Structure formats: structure tokens, C-alpha cells
């Protein structure tokens, strides 16, 4: 059974179709992953100093892209961001 992650749906499926295998739809999985990435990104920028915040400002969509689709100056921006964010 494919469903979203809303608890009432999961409860209903579990009650009515107790032996059904539950699979979450990819839209909601991506939505949760994107929200988690945003939370981590915000935490890291607040943890970092002002210089690091400037490196990371406006990079949300760039961070969400697949690495193989990032080219040229955008790839260099990401590499700079990753290098500045390495934990010691």
C-alpha cells in the first residue's frame, strides 16, 4: 500500500489492511529530507561565524541539486562552502 506519512492514514491502513506492506510516496519522503537539510543548514550557519554565513547565504537550491548536474562556477561555490564547513 502506497501512502503518505500522515499518522491517521498509517493507522487506517494498519487497521484495515494489517498484512499490507506500506510504502511511502516519494514526494513526502523528499519533503521530509528537504526539511531536514534546511534544519541542518540553518543550524550550521548559526553555529558558524559571519564569514561562513556569507559563504552559505543563498545556497539552498544549490545544495539540493545532484552533484552530477552542478557545473562550472556553481560547483566551485559548493566546493568552497564544503571546505569552509569542514569540522575539525
PyMOL commands that place a pseudoatom at each C-alpha (Angstrom):
pseudoatom trace, name=CA, resn=UNK, resi=1, chain=A, elem=C, hetatm=0, pos=[0.000, 0.000, 0.000]
pseudoatom trace, name=CA, resn=UNK, resi=2, chain=A, elem=C, hetatm=0, pos=[1.467, 3.347, -1.038]
pseudoatom trace, name=CA, resn=UNK, resi=3, chain=A, elem=C, hetatm=0, pos=[0.508, 6.229, 1.220]
pseudoatom trace, name=CA, resn=UNK, resi=4, chain=A, elem=C, hetatm=0, pos=[1.865, 9.466, 2.576]
pseudoatom trace, name=CA, resn=UNK, resi=5, chain=A, elem=C, hetatm=0, pos=[3.352, 9.665, 6.061]
pseudoatom trace, name=CA, resn=UNK, resi=6, chain=A, elem=C, hetatm=0, pos=[0.325, 11.189, 7.805]
pseudoatom trace, name=CA, resn=UNK, resi=7, chain=A, elem=C, hetatm=0, pos=[-0.312, 9.208, 11.008]
pseudoatom trace, name=CA, resn=UNK, resi=8, chain=A, elem=C, hetatm=0, pos=[-4.121, 8.774, 10.529]
pseudoatom trace, name=CA, resn=UNK, resi=9, chain=A, elem=C, hetatm=0, pos=[-3.542, 7.168, 7.111]
pseudoatom trace, name=CA, resn=UNK, resi=10, chain=A, elem=C, hetatm=0, pos=[-0.979, 4.798, 8.570]
pseudoatom trace, name=CA, resn=UNK, resi=11, chain=A, elem=C, hetatm=0, pos=[-3.340, 3.882, 11.404]
pseudoatom trace, name=CA, resn=UNK, resi=12, chain=A, elem=C, hetatm=0, pos=[-6.208, 3.235, 8.974]
pseudoatom trace, name=CA, resn=UNK, resi=13, chain=A, elem=C, hetatm=0, pos=[-4.066, 1.050, 6.716]
pseudoatom trace, name=CA, resn=UNK, resi=14, chain=A, elem=C, hetatm=0, pos=[-2.790, -0.869, 9.729]
pseudoatom trace, name=CA, resn=UNK, resi=15, chain=A, elem=C, hetatm=0, pos=[-6.343, -1.463, 10.936]
pseudoatom trace, name=CA, resn=UNK, resi=16, chain=A, elem=C, hetatm=0, pos=[-7.991, -2.374, 7.633]
pseudoatom trace, name=CA, resn=UNK, resi=17, chain=A, elem=C, hetatm=0, pos=[-5.060, -3.968, 5.796]
pseudoatom trace, name=CA, resn=UNK, resi=18, chain=A, elem=C, hetatm=0, pos=[-2.957, -5.339, 8.628]
pseudoatom trace, name=CA, resn=UNK, resi=19, chain=A, elem=C, hetatm=0, pos=[-0.836, -7.576, 6.368]
pseudoatom trace, name=CA, resn=UNK, resi=20, chain=A, elem=C, hetatm=0, pos=[-0.225, -4.948, 3.690]
pseudoatom trace, name=CA, resn=UNK, resi=21, chain=A, elem=C, hetatm=0, pos=[3.304, -3.727, 3.110]
pseudoatom trace, name=CA, resn=UNK, resi=22, chain=A, elem=C, hetatm=0, pos=[3.418, 0.053, 3.458]
pseudoatom trace, name=CA, resn=UNK, resi=23, chain=A, elem=C, hetatm=0, pos=[5.475, 2.117, 1.022]
pseudoatom trace, name=CA, resn=UNK, resi=24, chain=A, elem=C, hetatm=0, pos=[5.744, 5.892, 1.361]
pseudoatom trace, name=CA, resn=UNK, resi=25, chain=A, elem=C, hetatm=0, pos=[5.297, 8.063, -1.705]
pseudoatom trace, name=CA, resn=UNK, resi=26, chain=A, elem=C, hetatm=0, pos=[8.482, 9.750, -2.878]
pseudoatom trace, name=CA, resn=UNK, resi=27, chain=A, elem=C, hetatm=0, pos=[7.015, 13.271, -2.711]
pseudoatom trace, name=CA, resn=UNK, resi=28, chain=A, elem=C, hetatm=0, pos=[6.638, 13.079, 1.056]
pseudoatom trace, name=CA, resn=UNK, resi=29, chain=A, elem=C, hetatm=0, pos=[9.992, 11.350, 1.535]
pseudoatom trace, name=CA, resn=UNK, resi=30, chain=A, elem=C, hetatm=0, pos=[11.674, 14.154, -0.417]
pseudoatom trace, name=CA, resn=UNK, resi=31, chain=A, elem=C, hetatm=0, pos=[9.689, 16.745, 1.531]
pseudoatom trace, name=CA, resn=UNK, resi=32, chain=A, elem=C, hetatm=0, pos=[10.988, 15.349, 4.843]
pseudoatom trace, name=CA, resn=UNK, resi=33, chain=A, elem=C, hetatm=0, pos=[14.554, 15.107, 3.515]
pseudoatom trace, name=CA, resn=UNK, resi=34, chain=A, elem=C, hetatm=0, pos=[14.423, 18.698, 2.273]
pseudoatom trace, name=CA, resn=UNK, resi=35, chain=A, elem=C, hetatm=0, pos=[13.120, 19.919, 5.638]
pseudoatom trace, name=CA, resn=UNK, resi=36, chain=A, elem=C, hetatm=0, pos=[15.900, 18.025, 7.441]
pseudoatom trace, name=CA, resn=UNK, resi=37, chain=A, elem=C, hetatm=0, pos=[18.522, 19.545, 5.125]
pseudoatom trace, name=CA, resn=UNK, resi=38, chain=A, elem=C, hetatm=0, pos=[17.120, 23.025, 5.805]
pseudoatom trace, name=CA, resn=UNK, resi=39, chain=A, elem=C, hetatm=0, pos=[17.259, 22.437, 9.562]
pseudoatom trace, name=CA, resn=UNK, resi=40, chain=A, elem=C, hetatm=0, pos=[20.892, 21.311, 9.418]
pseudoatom trace, name=CA, resn=UNK, resi=41, chain=A, elem=C, hetatm=0, pos=[21.814, 24.157, 7.063]
pseudoatom trace, name=CA, resn=UNK, resi=42, chain=A, elem=C, hetatm=0, pos=[20.291, 26.745, 9.425]
pseudoatom trace, name=CA, resn=UNK, resi=43, chain=A, elem=C, hetatm=0, pos=[21.978, 25.206, 12.486]
pseudoatom trace, name=CA, resn=UNK, resi=44, chain=A, elem=C, hetatm=0, pos=[25.356, 25.210, 10.764]
pseudoatom trace, name=CA, resn=UNK, resi=45, chain=A, elem=C, hetatm=0, pos=[25.045, 28.821, 9.634]
pseudoatom trace, name=CA, resn=UNK, resi=46, chain=A, elem=C, hetatm=0, pos=[24.081, 29.968, 13.128]
pseudoatom trace, name=CA, resn=UNK, resi=47, chain=A, elem=C, hetatm=0, pos=[26.943, 27.907, 14.593]
pseudoatom trace, name=CA, resn=UNK, resi=48, chain=A, elem=C, hetatm=0, pos=[29.404, 29.416, 12.127]
pseudoatom trace, name=CA, resn=UNK, resi=49, chain=A, elem=C, hetatm=0, pos=[30.670, 32.943, 12.178]
pseudoatom trace, name=CA, resn=UNK, resi=50, chain=A, elem=C, hetatm=0, pos=[29.652, 35.816, 9.929]
pseudoatom trace, name=CA, resn=UNK, resi=51, chain=A, elem=C, hetatm=0, pos=[32.160, 34.878, 7.198]
pseudoatom trace, name=CA, resn=UNK, resi=52, chain=A, elem=C, hetatm=0, pos=[30.764, 31.350, 6.931]
pseudoatom trace, name=CA, resn=UNK, resi=53, chain=A, elem=C, hetatm=0, pos=[27.217, 32.680, 6.821]
pseudoatom trace, name=CA, resn=UNK, resi=54, chain=A, elem=C, hetatm=0, pos=[28.174, 34.779, 3.812]
pseudoatom trace, name=CA, resn=UNK, resi=55, chain=A, elem=C, hetatm=0, pos=[29.549, 31.664, 2.043]
pseudoatom trace, name=CA, resn=UNK, resi=56, chain=A, elem=C, hetatm=0, pos=[26.323, 29.802, 2.705]
pseudoatom trace, name=CA, resn=UNK, resi=57, chain=A, elem=C, hetatm=0, pos=[23.760, 32.502, 2.047]
pseudoatom trace, name=CA, resn=UNK, resi=58, chain=A, elem=C, hetatm=0, pos=[21.511, 31.707, -0.919]
pseudoatom trace, name=CA, resn=UNK, resi=59, chain=A, elem=C, hetatm=0, pos=[22.856, 28.173, -1.442]
pseudoatom trace, name=CA, resn=UNK, resi=60, chain=A, elem=C, hetatm=0, pos=[19.754, 26.157, -0.507]
pseudoatom trace, name=CA, resn=UNK, resi=61, chain=A, elem=C, hetatm=0, pos=[18.798, 25.189, -4.070]
pseudoatom trace, name=CA, resn=UNK, resi=62, chain=A, elem=C, hetatm=0, pos=[22.394, 24.542, -4.975]
pseudoatom trace, name=CA, resn=UNK, resi=63, chain=A, elem=C, hetatm=0, pos=[22.683, 22.128, -2.026]
pseudoatom trace, name=CA, resn=UNK, resi=64, chain=A, elem=C, hetatm=0, pos=[19.552, 20.309, -3.176]
pseudoatom trace, name=CA, resn=UNK, resi=65, chain=A, elem=C, hetatm=0, pos=[20.858, 19.663, -6.701]
pseudoatom trace, name=CA, resn=UNK, resi=66, chain=A, elem=C, hetatm=0, pos=[22.515, 16.443, -7.742]
pseudoatom trace, name=CA, resn=UNK, resi=67, chain=A, elem=C, hetatm=0, pos=[26.294, 16.751, -7.823]
pseudoatom trace, name=CA, resn=UNK, resi=68, chain=A, elem=C, hetatm=0, pos=[26.473, 15.456, -11.407]
pseudoatom trace, name=CA, resn=UNK, resi=69, chain=A, elem=C, hetatm=0, pos=[24.235, 18.324, -12.601]
pseudoatom trace, name=CA, resn=UNK, resi=70, chain=A, elem=C, hetatm=0, pos=[26.341, 21.062, -10.966]
pseudoatom trace, name=CA, resn=UNK, resi=71, chain=A, elem=C, hetatm=0, pos=[29.000, 22.523, -13.261]
pseudoatom trace, name=CA, resn=UNK, resi=72, chain=A, elem=C, hetatm=0, pos=[31.466, 25.377, -13.530]
pseudoatom trace, name=CA, resn=UNK, resi=73, chain=A, elem=C, hetatm=0, pos=[31.174, 28.265, -11.097]
pseudoatom trace, name=CA, resn=UNK, resi=74, chain=A, elem=C, hetatm=0, pos=[28.317, 26.614, -9.190]
pseudoatom trace, name=CA, resn=UNK, resi=75, chain=A, elem=C, hetatm=0, pos=[30.490, 23.563, -8.484]
pseudoatom trace, name=CA, resn=UNK, resi=76, chain=A, elem=C, hetatm=0, pos=[33.292, 25.852, -7.259]
pseudoatom trace, name=CA, resn=UNK, resi=77, chain=A, elem=C, hetatm=0, pos=[30.793, 27.637, -4.977]
pseudoatom trace, name=CA, resn=UNK, resi=78, chain=A, elem=C, hetatm=0, pos=[29.790, 24.306, -3.451]
pseudoatom trace, name=CA, resn=UNK, resi=79, chain=A, elem=C, hetatm=0, pos=[33.416, 23.208, -3.036]
pseudoatom trace, name=CA, resn=UNK, resi=80, chain=A, elem=C, hetatm=0, pos=[34.176, 26.490, -1.252]
pseudoatom trace, name=CA, resn=UNK, resi=81, chain=A, elem=C, hetatm=0, pos=[31.174, 26.002, 1.003]
pseudoatom trace, name=CA, resn=UNK, resi=82, chain=A, elem=C, hetatm=0, pos=[32.143, 22.400, 1.803]
pseudoatom trace, name=CA, resn=UNK, resi=83, chain=A, elem=C, hetatm=0, pos=[35.766, 23.369, 2.504]
pseudoatom trace, name=CA, resn=UNK, resi=84, chain=A, elem=C, hetatm=0, pos=[34.727, 26.205, 4.821]
pseudoatom trace, name=CA, resn=UNK, resi=85, chain=A, elem=C, hetatm=0, pos=[32.317, 23.929, 6.678]
pseudoatom trace, name=CA, resn=UNK, resi=86, chain=A, elem=C, hetatm=0, pos=[34.717, 21.028, 7.442]
pseudoatom trace, name=CA, resn=UNK, resi=87, chain=A, elem=C, hetatm=0, pos=[34.629, 20.112, 11.102]
pseudoatom trace, name=CA, resn=UNK, resi=88, chain=A, elem=C, hetatm=0, pos=[37.901, 19.930, 12.908]
for i in range(1, 88): cmd.bond("trace and resi %d" % i, "trace and resi %d" % (i + 1))
show_as sticks, trace
zoom trace
